[in-house]
Amino acid sequence: MDALTRKAYELRRDILEEVYKSGSGHVGGDLSVIDILTVLYNEIMDITPENFGERNRDHFLLSKGHCVDALYMVLGDLGFFDKQEAKDTFSAYDSKFIGHPNTDIPGIEINSGSLGHGLALGVGMAIAGKMDGMDYRTYVVLGDGEMAEGSNYEAMMAAGHYHLDNLCATVDLNGLQISGTTDQVMSTADLGEKFAAFGWNVIHVEDGNNCAHLVEAYHKAEACKGKPTVVIAHTVKGKGVSFMENNKSWHHGVMTEEQYKQAIADIEEVLS
């Protein structure tokens, strides 16, 4: 097992502990997006606790903010704060580690979670970088369910119009949302064709939970000049836990003790 894949599964174990202790969290989406976050923060982006106060470093926005549980574990693992504190207090009374990203937490760029807003903010950051002659890149991670929000399409149009090759969006396309499949709730059909129509470079990663494939995609995105890039990562909701995979019930579910033990056993089996 390569180092990034191992890291992603270790972070899955952390997420399960965090969500189980709190009795709250969007565990299915956490487990689908964690490989994307692991690759971005550990291999691709220039974002560290040391440079976070600087402006000319890469910027990251989690538009699907309800999966902040996963982001907390990644940031804690990198030393932005005490990861164990986040695990022990997530969603607890008076905890700063609440259920959506907030700028009280070191490493968080913006308050997010109002679905459909993240890409527009990312476009603004990318335009600002161009205007000020900076060489940072802006990365935005969206959920496929939030692609039903119209504001995304205004942002897609603007990004293409301004040739924002310093902007990279990722769609965590796991095919499920809280009330059913994305096709049932609000079909977005071929997202790649939609992005391409607005002038984007489109990269599909058929196994969006494969860290090596993600690394390759992001390097291709960085090499693309003259247009923004979207990485459409075809992921599995609940990836790594047998009874959660492709099960919409785990969009936001509370594990029993027995289920928690089974989930941890599934992860440990992969890590062994």
Phi and psi in degrees as GROMACS dihedral restraints (atoms count N, CA, C in turn):
[ dihedral_restraints ]
;  ai    aj    ak    al  type     phi  dphi    fc
    3     4     5     6     1   -72.3    20    10
    4     5     6     7     1   164.8    20    10
    6     7     8     9     1   -64.2    20    10
    7     8     9    10     1   -39.3    20    10
    9    10    11    12     1   -68.3    20    10
   10    11    12    13     1   -40.6    20    10
   12    13    14    15     1   -63.8    20    10
   13    14    15    16     1   -43.0    20    10
   15    16    17    18     1   -61.0    20    10
   16    17    18    19     1   -43.9    20    10
   18    19    20    21     1   -59.0    20    10
   19    20    21    22     1   -43.5    20    10
   21    22    23    24     1   -62.3    20    10
   22    23    24    25     1   -39.1    20    10
   24    25    26    27     1   -74.7    20    10
   25    26    27    28     1   -33.4    20    10
   27    28    29    30     1   -63.7    20    10
   28    29    30    31     1   -38.7    20    10
   30    31    32    33     1   -69.7    20    10
   31    32    33    34     1   -31.8    20    10
   33    34    35    36     1   -59.3    20    10
   34    35    36    37     1   -43.3    20    10
   36    37    38    39     1   -61.1    20    10
   37    38    39    40     1   -41.9    20    10
   39    40    41    42     1   -62.4    20    10
   40    41    42    43     1   -43.6    20    10
   42    43    44    45     1   -60.2    20    10
   43    44    45    46     1   -44.7    20    10
   45    46    47    48     1   -61.1    20    10
   46    47    48    49     1   -41.4    20    10
   48    49    50    51     1   -64.1    20    10
   49    50    51    52     1   -45.7    20    10
   51    52    53    54     1   -58.4    20    10
   52    53    54    55     1   -49.2    20    10
   54    55    56    57     1   -70.8    20    10
   55    56    57    58     1   -38.8    20    10
   57    58    59    60     1   -64.9    20    10
   58    59    60    61     1   -44.7    20    10
   60    61    62    63     1   -62.9    20    10
   61    62    63    64     1   -37.2    20    10
   63    64    65    66     1   -83.5    20    10
   64    65    66    67     1   -23.1    20    10
   66    67    68    69     1    67.8    20    10
   67    68    69    70     1    24.1    20    10
   69    70    71    72     1  -154.4    20    10
   70    71    72    73     1   153.3    20    10
   72    73    74    75     1   137.4    20    10
   73    74    75    76     1   156.8    20    10
   75    76    77    78     1   -99.4    20    10
   76    77    78    79     1    72.8    20    10
   78    79    80    81     1   -66.6    20    10
   79    80    81    82     1   -35.9    20    10
   81    82    83    84     1   -61.2    20    10
   82    83    84    85     1   -47.8    20    10
   84    85    86    87     1   -69.4    20    10
   85    86    87    88     1   -34.0    20    10
   87    88    89    90     1   -56.5    20    10
   88    89    90    91     1   -44.4    20    10
   90    91    92    93     1   -75.8    20    10
   91    92    93    94     1   -22.8    20    10
   93    94    95    96     1   -80.8    20    10
   94    95    96    97     1   -31.5    20    10
   96    97    98    99     1   -93.7    20    10
   97    98    99   100     1   -11.6    20    10
   99   100   101   102     1   -65.3    20    10
  100   101   102   103     1   -31.9    20    10
  102   103   104   105     1   -66.2    20    10
  103   104   105   106     1   -40.0    20    10
  105   106   107   108     1   -60.9    20    10
  106   107   108   109     1   -48.4    20    10
  108   109   110   111     1   -65.4    20    10
  109   110   111   112     1   -40.0    20    10
  111   112   113   114     1   -61.0    20    10
  112   113   114   115     1   -45.9    20    10
  114   115   116   117     1   -66.0    20    10
  115   116   117   118     1   -47.0    20    10
  117   118   119   120     1   -59.5    20    10
  118   119   120   121     1   -49.7    20    10
  120   121   122   123     1   -77.9    20    10
  121   122   123   124     1   -27.4    20    10
  123   124   125   126     1  -101.4    20    10
  124   125   126   127     1   -12.7    20    10
  126   127   128   129     1  -132.4    20    10
  127   128   129   130     1   -30.9    20    10
  129   130   131   132     1  -108.7    20    10
  130   131   132   133     1   -54.2    20    10
  132   133   134   135     1   -84.2    20    10
  133   134   135   136     1   149.7    20    10
  135   136   137   138     1   -96.9    20    10
  136   137   138   139     1    79.2    20    10
  138   139   140   141     1  -138.1    20    10
  139   140   141   142     1   118.3    20    10
  141   142   143   144     1  -136.9    20    10
  142   143   144   145     1   163.9    20    10
  144   145   146   147     1   -59.2    20    10
  145   146   147   148     1   -30.3    20    10
  147   148   149   150     1   -74.7    20    10
  148   149   150   151     1   -35.3    20    10
  150   151   152   153     1  -103.7    20    10
  151   152   153   154     1     4.8    20    10
  153   154   155   156     1   -62.9    20    10
  154   155   156   157     1   -27.6    20    10
  156   157   158   159     1   -78.7    20    10
  157   158   159   160     1    -6.7    20    10
  159   160   161   162     1   -88.8    20    10
  160   161   162   163     1   156.0    20    10
  162   163   164   165     1   -89.5    20    10
  163   164   165   166     1   -38.4    20    10
  165   166   167   168     1   -88.6    20    10
  166   167   168   169     1    61.8    20    10
  168   169   170   171     1  -138.6    20    10
  169   170   171   172     1   165.7    20    10
  171   172   173   174     1   -61.3    20    10
  172   173   174   175     1   156.6    20    10
  174   175   176   177     1  -125.8    20    10
  175   176   177   178     1   143.8    20    10
  177   178   179   180     1  -132.4    20    10
  178   179   180   181     1   134.3    20    10
  180   181   182   183     1  -127.1    20    10
  181   182   183   184     1   125.3    20    10
  183   184   185   186     1   -94.8    20    10
  184   185   186   187     1    94.1    20    10
  186   187   188   189     1   -66.4    20    10
  187   188   189   190     1   -40.6    20    10
  189   190   191   192     1   -79.5    20    10
  190   191   192   193     1    70.6    20    10
  192   193   194   195     1   -66.2    20    10
  193   194   195   196     1   -17.2    20    10
  195   196   197   198     1   -66.8    20    10
  196   197   198   199     1   -12.5    20    10
  198   199   200   201     1   -97.9    20    10
  199   200   201   202     1    30.4    20    10
  201   202   203   204     1   -63.6    20    10
  202   203   204   205     1   -23.3    20    10
  204   205   206   207     1   -52.6    20    10
  205   206   207   208     1   -43.0    20    10
  207   208   209   210     1   -69.3    20    10
  208   209   210   211     1   -42.5    20    10
  210   211   212   213     1   -62.8    20    10
  211   212   213   214     1   -40.0    20    10
  213   214   215   216     1   -57.2    20    10
  214   215   216   217     1   -42.7    20    10
  216   217   218   219     1   -67.7    20    10
  217   218   219   220     1   -37.2    20    10
  219   220   221   222     1   -66.3    20    10
  220   221   222   223     1   -47.7    20    10
  222   223   224   225     1   -64.8    20    10
  223   224   225   226     1   -41.0    20    10
  225   226   227   228     1   -63.1    20    10
  226   227   228   229     1   -39.6    20    10
  228   229   230   231     1   -63.4    20    10
  229   230   231   232     1   -30.9    20    10
  231   232   233   234     1   -85.0    20    10
  232   233   234   235     1    -5.2    20    10
  234   235   236   237     1    94.5    20    10
  235   236   237   238     1    15.9    20    10
  237   238   239   240     1   -69.1    20    10
  238   239   240   241     1   -28.0    20    10
  240   241   242   243     1  -162.8    20    10
  241   242   243   244     1   178.8    20    10
  243   244   245   246     1   -75.6    20    10
  244   245   246   247     1   110.3    20    10
  246   247   248   249     1   -61.2    20    10
  247   248   249   250     1   -36.1    20    10
  249   250   251   252     1   -66.3    20    10
  250   251   252   253     1   -35.6    20    10
  252   253   254   255     1   -61.4    20    10
  253   254   255   256     1   -42.0    20    10
  255   256   257   258     1   -63.0    20    10
  256   257   258   259     1   -41.9    20    10
  258   259   260   261     1   -63.7    20    10
  259   260   261   262     1   -40.9    20    10
  261   262   263   264     1   -77.6    20    10
  262   263   264   265     1   -24.5    20    10
  264   265   266   267     1  -120.4    20    10
  265   266   267   268     1     1.1    20    10
  267   268   269   270     1   -52.8    20    10
  268   269   270   271     1   125.3    20    10
  270   271   272   273     1    64.5    20    10
  271   272   273   274     1    12.0    20    10
  273   274   275   276     1   -80.7    20    10
  274   275   276   277     1   162.4    20    10
  276   277   278   279     1   -57.9    20    10
  277   278   279   280     1   129.5    20    10
  279   280   281   282     1    69.3    20    10
  280   281   282   283     1    11.2    20    10
  282   283   284   285     1   -80.1    20    10
  283   284   285   286     1   144.9    20    10
  285   286   287   288     1   -78.0    20    10
  286   287   288   289     1   -15.6    20    10
  288   289   290   291     1   -88.8    20    10
  289   290   291   292     1    77.3    20    10
  291   292   293   294     1   -88.2    20    10
  292   293   294   295     1  -179.0    20    10
  294   295   296   297     1   -80.2    20    10
  295   296   297   298     1     3.0    20    10
  297   298   299   300     1  -140.9    20    10
  298   299   300   301     1   154.0    20    10
  300   301   302   303     1   -58.2    20    10
  301   302   303   304     1   138.7    20    10
  303   304   305   306     1  -145.2    20    10
  304   305   306   307     1   148.5    20    10
  306   307   308   309     1   -76.2    20    10
  307   308   309   310     1     2.2    20    10
  309   310   311   312     1   -71.3    20    10
  310   311   312   313     1   -15.7    20    10
  312   313   314   315     1   -97.0    20    10
  313   314   315   316     1   127.2    20    10
  315   316   317   318     1   -56.7    20    10
  316   317   318   319     1   133.3    20    10
  318   319   320   321     1    97.8    20    10
  319   320   321   322     1   -10.2    20    10
  321   322   323   324     1   -94.1    20    10
  322   323   324   325     1   126.0    20    10
  324   325   326   327     1   -78.8    20    10
  325   326   327   328     1   -45.9    20    10
  327   328   329   330     1  -143.5    20    10
  328   329   330   331     1   157.9    20    10
  330   331   332   333     1   -72.5    20    10
  331   332   333   334     1   127.2    20    10
  333   334   335   336     1  -142.6    20    10
  334   335   336   337     1   172.8    20    10
  336   337   338   339     1   129.1    20    10
  337   338   339   340     1   -16.8    20    10
  339   340   341   342     1   -74.8    20    10
  340   341   342   343     1   100.2    20    10
  342   343   344   345     1   -59.2    20    10
  343   344   345   346     1   138.4    20    10
  345   346   347   348     1    96.2    20    10
  346   347   348   349     1    -2.6    20    10
  348   349   350   351     1   -95.5    20    10
  349   350   351   352     1   -26.1    20    10
  351   352   353   354     1   -63.1    20    10
  352   353   354   355     1   -41.0    20    10
  354   355   356   357     1   -66.2    20    10
  355   356   357   358     1   -39.7    20    10
  357   358   359   360     1   -61.7    20    10
  358   359   360   361     1   -40.9    20    10
  360   361   362   363     1   -65.1    20    10
  361   362   363   364     1   -39.8    20    10
  363   364   365   366     1   -63.1    20    10
  364   365   366   367     1   -38.6    20    10
  366   367   368   369     1   -60.0    20    10
  367   368   369   370     1   -44.4    20    10
  369   370   371   372     1   -60.8    20    10
  370   371   372   373     1   -42.3    20    10
  372   373   374   375     1   -64.7    20    10
  373   374   375   376     1   -39.6    20    10
  375   376   377   378     1   -67.6    20    10
  376   377   378   379     1   -41.2    20    10
  378   379   380   381     1   -61.8    20    10
  379   380   381   382     1   -43.0    20    10
  381   382   383   384     1   -59.9    20    10
  382   383   384   385     1   -40.6    20    10
  384   385   386   387     1   -61.5    20    10
  385   386   387   388     1   -42.2    20    10
  387   388   389   390     1   -63.7    20    10
  388   389   390   391     1   -45.8    20    10
  390   391   392   393     1   -62.3    20    10
  391   392   393   394     1   -35.9    20    10
  393   394   395   396     1   -95.3    20    10
  394   395   396   397     1     5.9    20    10
  396   397   398   399     1    68.2    20    10
  397   398   399   400     1    28.2    20    10
  399   400   401   402     1   -94.0    20    10
  400   401   402   403     1   156.7    20    10
  402   403   404   405     1  -108.7    20    10
  403   404   405   406     1    16.6    20    10
  405   406   407   408     1   -72.4    20    10
  406   407   408   409     1   160.1    20    10
  408   409   410   411     1  -114.1    20    10
  409   410   411   412     1   149.4    20    10
  411   412   413   414     1  -113.4    20    10
  412   413   414   415     1   130.3    20    10
  414   415   416   417     1  -119.1    20    10
  415   416   417   418     1   133.9    20    10
  417   418   419   420     1  -128.3    20    10
  418   419   420   421     1   131.7    20    10
  420   421   422   423     1  -111.9    20    10
  421   422   423   424     1   124.7    20    10
  423   424   425   426     1  -117.0    20    10
  424   425   426   427     1   158.7    20    10
  426   427   428   429     1   -94.7    20    10
  427   428   429   430     1   153.9    20    10
  429   430   431   432     1   -68.8    20    10
  430   431   432   433     1   -29.5    20    10
  432   433   434   435     1   -62.9    20    10
  433   434   435   436     1   -37.8    20    10
  435   436   437   438     1   -75.6    20    10
  436   437   438   439     1    -6.5    20    10
  438   439   440   441     1   -71.4    20    10
  439   440   441   442     1    -3.2    20    10
  441   442   443   444     1   -79.5    20    10
  442   443   444   445     1    -9.5    20    10
  444   445   446   447     1   -78.8    20    10
  445   446   447   448     1   126.2    20    10
  447   448   449   450     1   -62.9    20    10
  448   449   450   451     1   -28.3    20    10
  450   451   452   453     1   -61.9    20    10
  451   452   453   454     1   -27.0    20    10
  453   454   455   456     1   -60.3    20    10
  454   455   456   457     1   -37.8    20    10
  456   457   458   459     1   -74.5    20    10
  457   458   459   460     1   -31.3    20    10
  459   460   461   462     1   -64.5    20    10
  460   461   462   463     1   -41.9    20    10
  462   463   464   465     1   -66.5    20    10
  463   464   465   466     1   -41.1    20    10
  465   466   467   468     1   -59.9    20    10
  466   467   468   469     1   -42.7    20    10
  468   469   470   471     1   -64.0    20    10
  469   470   471   472     1   -45.3    20    10
  471   472   473   474     1   -64.0    20    10
  472   473   474   475     1   -42.2    20    10
  474   475   476   477     1   -62.1    20    10
  475   476   477   478     1   -41.9    20    10
  477   478   479   480     1   -67.0    20    10
  478   479   480   481     1   -41.6    20    10
  480   481   482   483     1   -60.5    20    10
  481   482   483   484     1   -40.7    20    10
  483   484   485   486     1   -91.9    20    10
  484   485   486   487     1     7.3    20    10
  486   487   488   489     1    52.6    20    10
  487   488   489   490     1    51.9    20    10
  489   490   491   492     1   -81.5    20    10
  490   491   492   493     1    78.9    20    10
  492   493   494   495     1   -76.8    20    10
  493   494   495   496     1     1.3    20    10
  495   496   497   498     1   -98.0    20    10
  496   497   498   499     1    13.5    20    10
  498   499   500   501     1  -118.3    20    10
  499   500   501   502     1   131.1    20    10
  501   502   503   504     1  -131.8    20    10
  502   503   504   505     1   117.0    20    10
  504   505   506   507     1   -99.8    20    10
  505   506   507   508     1   150.6    20    10
  507   508   509   510     1  -128.0    20    10
  508   509   510   511     1   130.6    20    10
  510   511   512   513     1  -102.6    20    10
  511   512   513   514     1   117.2    20    10
  513   514   515   516     1   -80.1    20    10
  514   515   516   517     1    90.4    20    10
  516   517   518   519     1   -94.8    20    10
  517   518   519   520     1    87.1    20    10
  519   520   521   522     1  -100.7    20    10
  520   521   522   523     1    -2.9    20    10
  522   523   524   525     1    79.6    20    10
  523   524   525   526     1     2.0    20    10
  525   526   527   528     1  -131.8    20    10
  526   527   528   529     1   148.2    20    10
  528   529   530   531     1  -138.6    20    10
  529   530   531   532     1  -170.5    20    10
  531   532   533   534     1   -61.6    20    10
  532   533   534   535     1   -31.5    20    10
  534   535   536   537     1  -113.3    20    10
  535   536   537   538     1     8.4    20    10
  537   538   539   540     1   153.9    20    10
  538   539   540   541     1  -164.4    20    10
  540   541   542   543     1   -74.9    20    10
  541   542   543   544     1   156.6    20    10
  543   544   545   546     1   -64.4    20    10
  544   545   546   547     1   -31.9    20    10
  546   547   548   549     1   -64.0    20    10
  547   548   549   550     1   -37.3    20    10
  549   550   551   552     1   -74.3    20    10
  550   551   552   553     1   -41.7    20    10
  552   553   554   555     1   -77.4    20    10
  553   554   555   556     1   -50.9    20    10
  555   556   557   558     1  -164.5    20    10
  556   557   558   559     1    95.3    20    10
  558   559   560   561     1   -64.5    20    10
  559   560   561   562     1   129.7    20    10
  561   562   563   564     1  -103.2    20    10
  562   563   564   565     1     6.1    20    10
  564   565   566   567     1    50.9    20    10
  565   566   567   568     1  -135.2    20    10
  567   568   569   570     1   -87.9    20    10
  568   569   570   571     1    99.3    20    10
  570   571   572   573     1   -63.3    20    10
  571   572   573   574     1   -34.2    20    10
  573   574   575   576     1   -58.8    20    10
  574   575   576   577     1   -42.9    20    10
  576   577   578   579     1   -64.8    20    10
  577   578   579   580     1   -36.9    20    10
  579   580   581   582     1   -64.8    20    10
  580   581   582   583     1   -48.2    20    10
  582   583   584   585     1   -61.6    20    10
  583   584   585   586     1   -43.8    20    10
  585   586   587   588     1   -60.6    20    10
  586   587   588   589     1   -36.8    20    10
  588   589   590   591     1   -63.3    20    10
  589   590   591   592     1   -25.9    20    10
  591   592   593   594     1   -94.1    20    10
  592   593   594   595     1    10.2    20    10
  594   595   596   597     1    90.2    20    10
  595   596   597   598     1    23.6    20    10
  597   598   599   600     1   -94.9    20    10
  598   599   600   601     1   150.0    20    10
  600   601   602   603     1   -80.2    20    10
  601   602   603   604     1   127.0    20    10
  603   604   605   606     1  -114.2    20    10
  604   605   606   607     1   126.3    20    10
  606   607   608   609     1  -122.2    20    10
  607   608   609   610     1   119.8    20    10
  609   610   611   612     1   -93.6    20    10
  610   611   612   613     1   133.0    20    10
  612   613   614   615     1  -114.0    20    10
  613   614   615   616     1   105.0    20    10
  615   616   617   618     1   -65.7    20    10
  616   617   618   619     1   -31.6    20    10
  618   619   620   621     1  -113.1    20    10
  619   620   621   622     1    87.3    20    10
  621   622   623   624     1   -74.1    20    10
  622   623   624   625     1    -0.8    20    10
  624   625   626   627     1  -102.3    20    10
  625   626   627   628     1     9.1    20    10
  627   628   629   630     1   -97.2    20    10
  628   629   630   631     1   111.3    20    10
  630   631   632   633     1   -63.0    20    10
  631   632   633   634     1   -39.7    20    10
  633   634   635   636     1   -63.8    20    10
  634   635   636   637     1   -40.3    20    10
  636   637   638   639     1   -67.0    20    10
  637   638   639   640     1   -35.9    20    10
  639   640   641   642     1   -66.8    20    10
  640   641   642   643     1   -43.1    20    10
  642   643   644   645     1   -57.6    20    10
  643   644   645   646     1   -46.2    20    10
  645   646   647   648     1   -59.9    20    10
  646   647   648   649     1   -42.6    20    10
  648   649   650   651     1   -63.4    20    10
  649   650   651   652     1   -43.2    20    10
  651   652   653   654     1   -70.3    20    10
  652   653   654   655     1   -31.7    20    10
  654   655   656   657     1   -67.2    20    10
  655   656   657   658     1   -38.6    20    10
  657   658   659   660     1   -64.4    20    10
  658   659   660   661     1   -38.8    20    10
  660   661   662   663     1   -62.1    20    10
  661   662   663   664     1   -42.8    20    10
  663   664   665   666     1   -66.6    20    10
  664   665   666   667     1   -30.5    20    10
  666   667   668   669     1   -78.5    20    10
  667   668   669   670     1   -15.6    20    10
  669   670   671   672     1   -76.4    20    10
  670   671   672   673     1   127.3    20    10
  672   673   674   675     1  -116.0    20    10
  673   674   675   676     1   143.5    20    10
  675   676   677   678     1    94.2    20    10
  676   677   678   679     1    -7.2    20    10
  678   679   680   681     1  -155.6    20    10
  679   680   681   682     1   153.6    20    10
  681   682   683   684     1   -71.4    20    10
  682   683   684   685     1   160.5    20    10
  684   685   686   687     1  -121.8    20    10
  685   686   687   688     1   140.2    20    10
  687   688   689   690     1  -116.7    20    10
  688   689   690   691     1   132.0    20    10
  690   691   692   693     1  -100.7    20    10
  691   692   693   694     1   114.4    20    10
  693   694   695   696     1   -97.2    20    10
  694   695   696   697     1   104.4    20    10
  696   697   698   699     1   -97.2    20    10
  697   698   699   700     1   112.5    20    10
  699   700   701   702     1   -83.1    20    10
  700   701   702   703     1   100.2    20    10
  702   703   704   705     1  -110.9    20    10
  703   704   705   706     1   175.5    20    10
  705   706   707   708     1  -115.0    20    10
  706   707   708   709     1   120.9    20    10
  708   709   710   711     1   -64.5    20    10
  709   710   711   712     1   133.1    20    10
  711   712   713   714     1    76.6    20    10
  712   713   714   715     1    17.5    20    10
  714   715   716   717     1   -51.4    20    10
  715   716   717   718     1   127.6    20    10
  717   718   719   720     1   102.9    20    10
  718   719   720   721     1   -15.3    20    10
  720   721   722   723     1  -117.5    20    10
  721   722   723   724     1   117.7    20    10
  723   724   725   726     1   -54.2    20    10
  724   725   726   727     1   -45.7    20    10
  726   727   728   729     1   -85.3    20    10
  727   728   729   730     1    -4.8    20    10
  729   730   731   732     1   -99.9    20    10
  730   731   732   733     1   -23.3    20    10
  732   733   734   735     1   -61.0    20    10
  733   734   735   736     1   129.2    20    10
  735   736   737   738     1    55.4    20    10
  736   737   738   739     1    34.2    20    10
  738   739   740   741     1  -122.4    20    10
  739   740   741   742     1   110.4    20    10
  741   742   743   744     1   -63.8    20    10
  742   743   744   745     1   -19.6    20    10
  744   745   746   747     1   -61.0    20    10
  745   746   747   748     1   -20.7    20    10
  747   748   749   750     1   -99.9    20    10
  748   749   750   751     1    17.6    20    10
  750   751   752   753     1   -57.1    20    10
  751   752   753   754     1   -45.9    20    10
  753   754   755   756     1  -146.2    20    10
  754   755   756   757     1    95.9    20    10
  756   757   758   759     1  -130.9    20    10
  757   758   759   760     1   154.1    20    10
  759   760   761   762     1  -108.2    20    10
  760   761   762   763     1   120.6    20    10
  762   763   764   765     1   -79.2    20    10
  763   764   765   766     1   139.3    20    10
  765   766   767   768     1   -75.2    20    10
  766   767   768   769     1   169.3    20    10
  768   769   770   771     1   -59.8    20    10
  769   770   771   772     1   -40.9    20    10
  771   772   773   774     1   -64.4    20    10
  772   773   774   775     1   -42.8    20    10
  774   775   776   777     1   -65.9    20    10
  775   776   777   778     1   -38.7    20    10
  777   778   779   780     1   -61.5    20    10
  778   779   780   781     1   -44.8    20    10
  780   781   782   783     1   -62.6    20    10
  781   782   783   784     1   -39.7    20    10
  783   784   785   786     1   -66.4    20    10
  784   785   786   787     1   -41.5    20    10
  786   787   788   789     1   -62.2    20    10
  787   788   789   790     1   -45.2    20    10
  789   790   791   792     1   -63.0    20    10
  790   791   792   793     1   -40.5    20    10
  792   793   794   795     1   -62.0    20    10
  793   794   795   796     1   -38.1    20    10
  795   796   797   798     1   -62.1    20    10
  796   797   798   799     1   -42.9    20    10
  798   799   800   801     1   -68.8    20    10
  799   800   801   802     1   -43.7    20    10
  801   802   803   804     1   -61.6    20    10
  802   803   804   805     1   -34.1    20    10
  804   805   806   807     1   -63.4    20    10
  805   806   807   808     1   -39.3    20    10
  807   808   809   810     1   -68.3    20    10
  808   809   810   811     1   -38.0    20    10
  810   811   812   813     1   -77.2    20    10
  811   812   813   814     1   -19.2    20    10
